[in-house]
């Protein structure tokens, strides 16, 4: 069981009232509902941790549509990603931590971390219930769900992911000017994990990925987590792919990754 760390800093000479242990336990339980619910693939557990008007944000930077751009996610969207198994991971491989940073009456600040992301929460107390009202999150470089064993990945069904220009694509400019480094890092991590059969550009503005995934929902969740999809640079579709003819010797070798 992870230990919750609590830091309370006095803003004035007046001592800060101690937070009741019941509140600390409830805040921690909400944090673990959020993160463990995603790792379990349990949408109802995630849903109960979130305020209906949740504001979940991630910094994207400037985009063609927005200065100081943000990726925005609602409670419904996060619950749907959980339902699709975007972060579902065997329990033996869990590595997560929740830390309470500050509590003031009916407001609390909390930090959660996994190998793939860090979230900072604002929680609110409603009656005896604590829920996440705001979340600001950071995806770690190359962050992806835990890889399946190589033998398992190789036996998984194959899906064709077609990527075409989205609202943030810059017409007439090459791939190198589209801000695709996070996109490249994301798919390279999956390639190293043995989940990608082949992937690469199609023409001058599109792409194709042949992905091994347990099912359609998992493949859709992996596509949705692509930073270029989130930023609107690409939009994509997922279709099952079971080719009756395969000539492995004819497939081109992947080019070495460039930095």
Secondary structure, DSSP 8 states (H G I E B T S, - for coil): -----B----SSSS------HHHHHHHHHHHHHHHHHHHHT-HHHHHHTEEEEEEEEEEEE--SS-TTEEEEE-HHHHHHHHHTTTT---GGG--EEEEEEEEETTEEEEEEEESSEEEEEEEEEETTEEEEEEEEEEE-TT-------HHHHHHSEEEEEEEEE-TT--TT--GGGS--HHHHHHHHHHHHTT-EEEEEEETTTEEEEEEEESSHHHHHHHHHT-HHHHTTSEEEEEEE---S---GGGS--------
